[in-house]
């Protein structure tokens, strides 16, 4: 007969449990509920936050509390492209130290010094050019005051260079571009003329009253010309000041033509007729005639003219 299979015996306590209908749970087949809440140990993670003391340790660091992000002020100003210009949220000291070593940050630290040196170099160069232009303008002014031809401008500059006047070489920008030519001399003279004209107009506008001084004559070609001056009054010191206005050509030397020319010149400078309260001349009949002379014509246009006097020739 085949041997009987041995059955594992049950203890008394187990029999009692089976008899009561309670079976042993199979823990090997137990499955976890996917919706089960993880334990506290599983969900606990290290929460990193921005440390305010980093702002002292890293002077270039900036923090935006609304975006909860760090930026590098140096990199932002130099328009670099990295995480610290867009906003870094990796709140670790190692992240900050790594940024310091980055090529972007190191380059951004150098750029301001390079820009500052370039600016100083440009200012120095510009300062030299300004001095050179000032010398050129003073040279033109001296030439005009002395009645010397503008063709002597280059010669005068060469003389100034030979006696050691600095920065004049900066007037020559290149072999083909220079401020030492006759054309440049005329441009300088025109600039001076505009500056003087502007100052003259300012004085005329500030003076409470004006006396027109005029003298009519002819040149070598027997062309009528008129020289006009203006005598003004300083409104603060009440001191008189006589200024040259112009030397123009006249179609004819009649009182009507002279009167019209005087009013026209003051009108160009925005001086109203009522402000011209005096007329000075050499006493010629064309000037002082009460009928068809300049005085009579000006009185018709401007009844405020109260002072008419003659300037004796010496």
Order of alpha helices (4+ residues) and beta strands (2+ residues): alpha-alpha-alpha-beta-beta-alpha-alpha-alpha-alpha-alpha-beta-beta-alpha-beta-beta-beta-alpha-beta-alpha-alpha-beta
